[in-house]
Amino acid sequence: MLCRAACRLAYFLSVLLAAIIMVGIFSPTPCLGKEIDVALVWHLGEAGWVECSVVEGSYELSCGTFSQNLGPGSSFQVGWGGWAPAWRLGYGDFEVARCALQVVELNRGGVLQVHMPGGKAYLYRGGLTLQWVGDRWLLVNRVEEEDYLKGVVPIEMSSSWAYDGLEALKSQAVAARTYMVKHTQGGKRLTDSPDIDQAYLGKGVEGAASLAVEATRGQILIDRVSKKPIDAFYSSHNGGQTEDAANVWGNKDPHYSAHPDYYSRGVGGPEDHWRFIISAPRLGSTFGLGPVDHIELEKYPSGRIKNVKLEDMFGRSLVVSGRSFVKAFYPFGQPIKTEAFLSNLFDVYYYPSATARPALSKRMRAAEAWLGLRRGSVPHSKPKAGPRLERIVSSAAGIAPIAQAFGTFVFDGRGWGHGVGMSQWGAYHMAQLGYSYKDILSYYYEQVLIVPSL
């Protein structure tokens, strides 16, 4: 009996030891805190005046030796007077803010409303820190990790995809969580800006996408060898072709390679296929040149543009990186439409103007018309009904009243974003075809494991 008991104890200890070892091997570096800090710079980055009010739960507002409990309906304002930051509780008198204001949850489930004068109101779970930095208020949201993700996933994708693409939302939740864990290690702070980190808009955008966050709670992507969280990159639409991370950020990453992505082709509307038209003079003036008459594209193996060489009608040339070229025409802050410049995956076509006189050489016509000389100048005709290609200034700037004589360039492109990692539209299409979120993640991320974070 003693021998049998000893054997059972030895077996139990060996199983326990194996479990501990497996946790050490397959679990990433644990994320010690369950809350993270998110700087609200996307829509509140220019905050000179801000009003905060309690929508749900109870909070404590403190500033130095002052503290006050706040319940639903309570509010306070911060602003500035002269060169000094100021604040007030409710509608009382303003006083100088000599320290940061801390708004801390007393119980879980609190919700705050934040807005600038004349601006949209935003709802945030968790607490806030408001600190005067330079000439504006910096707001930092202290929020539980999974609540943070509920404000990320529906912005990075869409809650409307839950009906027939919930698995895509799950894959987005895992990728976003991986990014969060990777970039908050050591207590680092995120921003809510999609241009810096991940898009985040708090409780106000929560919806069906929260189901995906809950269904994958704690799951992240780690490297097969190091067992550490990877840099989980993704973009809206890769144009049917993923990209090597080295071609975007200059560093090789074993989790990404360039290969065709047929799941991203034919879906996504303007993000799948866009077209941007621009006149030769406008194209040249954008980069400090005269009317452009020749373009050479240097491409990566994926087809994305590494460099664009522009040559104008006076023989001057300039080489612009593909990313800088896109930024010159990217529709920042505007709705995405077919007539927009969205990525560096494109081809270009030149259409000469029909109004130019064939008797003169192309360069002579350009020089005379560009310098405004009488002899040989291009005659200005009256506007004709309907748009004409040579009257287009650009897809963004519209049509000119008269035609120009230097030709027009048409950029025919695919995709929206850098193309590294998961294509969100491709993931959505895969989900519609019946693939699971683990299938999707395995397709877009190489040499990884999906594991729970601690």
Residue pairs with C-beta under 8 A, 6 or more apart in sequence:
23 454
25 227
26 222
26 227
26 449
26 451
27 227
27 451
27 452
27 453
27 454
28 181
28 220
28 222
28 227
28 228
28 229
28 451
28 453
28 454
29 185
29 228
29 229
30 453
30 454
31 145
31 181
31 184
31 185
31 453
31 454
33 184
33 187
34 144
34 145
35 126
35 142
35 143
35 144
35 145
36 142
36 143
36 145
36 148
36 180
36 184
36 189
36 190
37 129
37 140
37 141
37 142
37 189
37 190
38 140
38 141
38 143
38 148
38 189
38 190
38 191
38 192
38 200
39 138
39 139
39 140
39 141
39 189
39 190
39 191
39 192
40 114
40 122
40 124
40 139
40 140
40 141
40 191
40 192
41 138
41 191
41 192
41 193
41 196
42 191
42 192
42 193
42 194
42 199
42 200
42 201
43 119
43 120
43 122
43 192
43 201
44 50
44 114
44 116
44 122
44 139
45 136
45 193
46 116
46 136
47 116
47 136
47 137
47 138
47 139
48 79
48 80
48 116
48 135
48 136
48 137
49 77
49 78
49 79
49 80
49 116
49 117
50 77
50 78
50 79
50 114
50 115
50 116
50 130
50 137
50 139
51 75
51 76
51 77
51 114
51 115
51 116
51 117
52 75
52 76
52 77
52 78
52 103
52 112
52 113
52 114
52 128
52 130
53 73
53 74
53 75
53 76
53 112
53 113
54 70
54 71
54 72
54 73
54 74
54 75
54 110
54 111
54 112
54 113
55 72
55 111
55 112
55 113
55 123
56 72
56 109
56 110
56 111
57 72
57 105
57 106
57 107
57 108
57 109
57 110
57 111
58 69
58 70
58 71
58 105
58 106
58 107
58 110
59 69
59 70
59 74
59 103
59 104
59 105
59 106
59 110
59 112
59 127
60 67
60 68
60 69
60 70
60 102
60 103
60 104
60 106
61 67
61 68
61 69
61 70
61 76
61 89
61 101
61 102
61 103
62 68
62 101
62 102
62 104
63 87
63 97
63 98
63 99
63 100
63 101
63 102
64 98
64 99
68 89
69 106
70 76
70 103
74 90
75 90
76 87
76 88
76 89
76 90
76 101
77 87
77 88
78 85
78 86
78 87
78 97
78 101
78 130
78 132
78 137
79 85
79 86
79 87
79 94
80 86
80 132
80 135
81 94
81 96
84 96
84 97
85 96
85 97
85 132
85 137
86 94
86 95
86 96
86 97
87 94
87 95
87 97
87 101
87 130
88 94
88 95
97 132
100 129
100 130
100 131
100 132
101 128
101 129
101 130
101 131
102 127
102 128
102 129
103 112
103 127
103 128
103 129
103 130
104 127
104 142
105 126
105 127
110 125
110 126
110 127
111 123
111 124
111 125
111 203
112 123
112 124
112 126
112 127
112 128
113 121
113 122
113 123
114 121
114 122
114 123
114 124
114 128
114 139
115 121
115 122
121 204
122 201
122 202
122 204
123 202
123 203
123 204
124 141
124 143
124 151
124 202
124 203
125 143
125 144
125 147
125 151
125 202
125 203
126 141
126 142
126 143
126 144
126 147
127 141
127 142
127 143
128 139
128 140
128 141
128 142
129 139
129 140
129 142
130 137
130 138
130 139
130 140
131 137
131 138
131 140
132 138
140 189
141 192
141 202
143 151
143 202
145 177
145 180
146 213
146 214
146 217
147 203
148 180
148 200
149 173
149 176
149 177
149 180
149 213
150 203
150 206
150 209
150 210
150 213
151 200
151 201
151 202
151 203
151 204
151 205
151 206
152 176
152 180
152 198
152 199
152 200
153 169
153 172
153 173
153 176
153 209
153 210
153 212
153 213
154 205
154 206
154 207
154 208
154 209
154 210
155 194
155 199
155 200
155 201
155 205
156 172
156 176
156 194
156 198
156 199
156 234
156 424
157 168
157 169
157 172
157 209
157 424
157 428
158 209
159 169
159 205
159 207
159 208
159 209
160 208
161 168
161 169
161 209
161 428
161 431
162 169
162 207
162 208
162 209
162 211
162 212
163 208
164 431
164 432
165 427
165 428
165 431
165 432
166 208
166 211
166 212
166 215
166 431
167 427
167 430
167 431
167 435
167 436
167 437
167 439
167 440
168 424
168 427
168 428
168 430
168 431
168 437
168 440
169 208
169 209
169 211
169 212
169 431
170 212
170 215
170 216
170 437
171 422
171 427
171 431
171 437
171 440
171 441
171 444
172 209
172 212
172 234
172 422
172 424
172 427
173 209
173 212
173 213
173 215
173 216
173 219
174 216
174 219
174 220
174 221
174 232
174 437
174 441
174 450
175 221
175 232
175 234
175 421
175 422
175 441
175 445
176 198
176 232
177 216
177 218
177 219
177 220
177 453
178 220
178 221
178 229
178 230
178 232
179 197
179 198
179 231
179 232
180 190
180 198
181 220
181 229
181 453
182 229
182 230
182 231
182 232
183 190
183 197
184 190
185 229
190 197
190 198
190 200
191 197
192 198
192 199
192 200
192 201
193 199
212 437
216 437
218 452
218 453
219 450
219 451
219 452
219 453
220 229
220 450
220 451
220 452
220 453
221 229
221 230
221 232
221 441
221 445
221 448
221 449
221 450
222 228
222 229
222 230
222 448
222 449
222 451
223 229
223 230
223 254
223 255
223 447
223 448
223 449
224 447
224 448
224 449
225 447
227 449
229 453
230 253
230 255
230 445
230 448
231 253
231 255
232 421
232 422
232 445
233 245
233 256
233 418
233 420
233 421
233 422
234 420
234 421
234 422
234 423
234 424
234 444
235 415
235 416
235 417
235 418
235 419
235 420
235 421
235 422
235 423
235 424
236 268
236 271
236 416
236 417
236 423
236 424
236 425
237 264
237 268
237 271
237 272
237 414
237 415
237 416
237 417
237 423
237 424
237 425
237 426
238 261
238 264
238 345
238 415
238 417
238 419
238 423
238 426
239 264
239 272
239 343
239 345
239 413
239 414
239 415
239 416
239 419
240 260
240 261
240 262
240 264
240 265
240 272
240 414
240 415
241 258
241 259
241 260
241 261
241 302
241 303
241 304
241 345
241 414
241 415
241 419
242 256
242 257
242 258
242 259
242 260
242 261
242 302
242 419
242 420
242 421
242 423
242 444
243 256
243 258
243 300
243 302
243 304
243 418
243 419
243 420
244 252
244 256
244 257
244 258
244 300
244 302
244 420
245 251
245 252
245 253
245 255
245 256
245 420
246 252
246 253
247 258
247 300
247 302
247 304
247 306
248 323
248 418
248 419
248 420
254 446
254 447
255 421
255 445
255 446
255 447
255 448
256 420
256 421
256 445
256 446
257 446
258 300
258 301
258 302
261 423
261 426
263 423
263 426
263 427
263 429
263 430
263 433
263 443
264 272
264 415
264 423
264 425
264 426
264 429
265 272
266 272
267 425
267 426
267 428
267 429
268 416
268 425
269 338
270 336
270 337
270 338
270 340
270 342
270 416
271 336
271 342
271 415
271 416
271 425
272 414
272 415
272 425
273 338
273 412
273 413
273 414
274 337
274 338
274 339
274 340
274 341
274 342
274 413
274 414
274 416
275 338
275 339
275 395
275 410
275 411
275 412
275 413
276 329
276 339
276 340
276 341
276 394
276 395
276 410
276 411
276 413
277 339
277 389
277 392
277 394
277 395
277 408
277 409
277 410
277 411
278 329
278 392
278 393
278 394
278 395
278 408
278 409
278 411
279 291
279 390
279 392
279 393
279 394
279 400
279 404
279 406
279 407
279 408
279 409
280 291
280 292
280 293
280 313
280 404
280 406
280 407
280 408
280 409
281 290
281 291
281 370
281 404
281 406
282 393
282 394
282 397
283 291
283 292
283 310
283 409
284 290
284 291
284 292
284 310
284 312
286 328
286 329
287 310
287 318
287 320
287 328
288 318
289 310
289 312
289 316
289 318
290 312
290 313
290 314
290 316
290 366
290 370
291 312
291 313
291 366
291 370
291 406
291 407
292 310
292 311
292 312
292 313
292 409
293 311
293 312
293 313
293 350
293 362
293 363
293 366
293 406
293 407
294 310
294 311
294 350
295 308
295 309
295 310
295 311
295 348
295 350
295 409
296 308
296 309
296 311
297 305
297 307
297 308
297 309
297 347
297 348
298 305
298 306
298 307
298 308
298 309
299 305
299 306
300 306
302 345
302 419
303 345
304 322
304 343
304 344
304 345
304 419
305 322
305 325
305 344
305 345
305 346
306 321
306 322
307 319
307 320
307 321
307 322
308 319
308 320
308 321
308 322
308 325
309 317
309 318
309 319
309 320
310 317
310 318
310 319
310 320
311 317
313 362
313 363
313 366
313 367
313 370
313 406
314 363
314 366
314 367
315 363
320 328
322 344
323 344
325 344
326 341
326 342
326 343
326 344
329 341
329 394
329 396
330 340
330 341
330 342
331 337
331 340
331 341
331 342
331 396
334 340
336 342
336 416
339 395
339 396
340 395
340 396
341 395
341 411
341 413
342 413
342 415
342 416
342 417
343 413
343 414
343 415
343 416
343 417
343 418
343 419
345 413
345 414
345 415
345 419
346 411
346 412
346 413
346 414
347 411
347 412
347 413
348 409
348 410
348 411
348 412
349 409
349 410
349 412
350 407
350 408
350 409
350 410
351 389
351 407
351 408
351 409
351 410
352 407
353 390
353 403
353 404
353 405
353 406
353 407
353 408
354 390
354 403
355 378
355 379
355 381
355 390
355 403
355 404
355 405
356 362
356 365
356 378
356 405
356 406
357 365
357 376
357 378
360 368
360 376
364 376
365 376
365 378
365 405
366 405
366 406
368 375
368 376
368 377
369 376
369 377
369 378
369 405
369 406
370 406
378 405
380 402
381 402
381 403
383 391
383 401
383 402
387 399
388 403
389 408
390 403
390 404
390 405
390 407
390 408
391 399
391 400
391 401
391 402
391 403
391 404
392 398
392 399
392 400
392 408
393 399
393 400
421 444
421 445
422 440
422 441
422 444
422 445
423 444
426 444
427 440
427 444
430 439
430 440
430 443
431 437
431 440
435 443
438 450
441 448
441 450
442 448
